[in-house]
Structures are given as C-alpha cells and as structure tokens.
Amino acid sequence: MAFIRAVLYYLLVALALCITGLPFMFIVGGIFGKWQYSTKICVVFFRLMFKLFGIKVVVEGKENIPDHKQFVIVANHQSFLDINVIWPSIAITAFIAKADLWKIPVFGWVLNHIGCIPVHKNPRKNVGMGEMVKKRLEQDYTISVFPEGHRSADGRMLPFQNGIFKMAKENALPLLPVTLVDTGKRLSKTRWALTPGITKVIIHPLQTPESFADKTAVQLRDDIHDIIESALPYRKEA
C-alpha cells in the first residue's frame, strides 16, 4: 500500500503541474509578469495533497517568519516532500538546485521561470551566484537551499557545504534556519513508499547579516548547522 501511495503522490504532482500549474504560472508570470508569485497555487495544492494522503504538517516558530519575502530559507534535506511542505508552511519560494534538473523536459522550463537558480558541478559556472540570489531577493523572491547537497537516507544531518554561507557573507543575505522533521519517514528517499503521519517544520529566528558580521563563513555554516540539527529527535535523544 505504501508503494501505491508513493506512485499516486508523484503521479498527481506531475499531472497537477501540467494541467493546472503551468496555465496558472503562465497567467501570473507570462501575462502579468509576476513570476515570483506564480507558485502560489502550490500552497493550496499541497495542503489538499497532505489531507488526501494523511500527512499532518505541524509548524512551530511561525512568529520567526519575517513580514517581508526577502530572505533565504536554509533547511536540512531528507525527502522530495521537503520542497512540498515549505510552500504552505513558510512562503512561496524559488530554490537553489542541481543544474541537472534543468535538463528535465517541462520541469526545467518551470524551474527557470519561477526564479530557481542552478548549481553547476563546475565551480567556475557558479561565479556570481551570490549576486544572483541577492537580485532575486530584491525582486521579492524568497529563496530556499539545502546545504547538505543531497538527501539524508536516515534523517541524520550531513555536513553542510560552504556555498550559501560564503554568499551570505559577501552579499549580506538574511538566512532563516528551518528544521524539517520526519519528511523522510513520510516519503522515503531509499524506497518507493509514502506513509501517513506527522511531519514538523520548525522555524528558527532569522539570522541577519548584522548578527553574523563578526563570524567567518565557516563559523556561520557550523552555527546554522547546529541550530537546525538541535531540533531533530535524534539530537534530543543523545
């Protein structure tokens, strides 16, 4: 049954993107020129999907969400579900993601138009990415990034890569640490299985450029890693 639920979940996401998502994005972005708001439909869609598949999302720390949209969400990464829970729980957002995703037909077009930013394997191609993120924020986008680089198989956090923290230092980017709990248990990375239950989104206080002005990028990286990891169940049990 878990396998069937997973297949249905992915299938419905794909169908909704093609049937409803693309026309909505074209109207909001293509006609009205508001691409930064073109994923608003995802808020309603994923709330319905969570009810349909028995996933309860509990959000803690809503008071830490800034009134404005101009910040970078920094979160741990366990599941495809991570992206899905951020939209209805925190803000509509574009993502920093692997450049290979842009090669997927239709999906690559969507990523490009909703403001997502590709990370290339060749570091030379990533020069200027910090300035691009800053420009997106100035255009009223919220950006999300998973600094582990790929999904954790068992829910335990992997070391963070340096990129977003160097960019934050160089371009004065506000960072919002977020802990995603048990998304991997709901929609597995290691097997085709979707299991109903609770997942948590824990939003920590915003880290402003002023608050980390005296820290190096490495210190900032490690501090935010610790903040996010501190809210995971295995850390509480240790």
Buried (B, 14 or more C-beta within 10 A) or exposed (E): EBEEBBEBBBEBBEEBBEEEBBEBBEEBBEEEEEBBBBBBBBBEBBBEBBEEBEBEBEBBBEEBBEEEBBBBBBBBBBBBBBBBBBBBBBBBBBBBBBBEBBEEEEEBEBBEBBBBBBBBEEEEEBEEBBEBBBBBBEEEBBBBBBBBBEBBEEBEBBEBBEBBBBBBBEBBBBBBBBBBBBBBBBBBBEEBBBBEEEBBBBBBEBBBEEBBEEBEBEEBBBBBBEBBBEBBEEBEEE
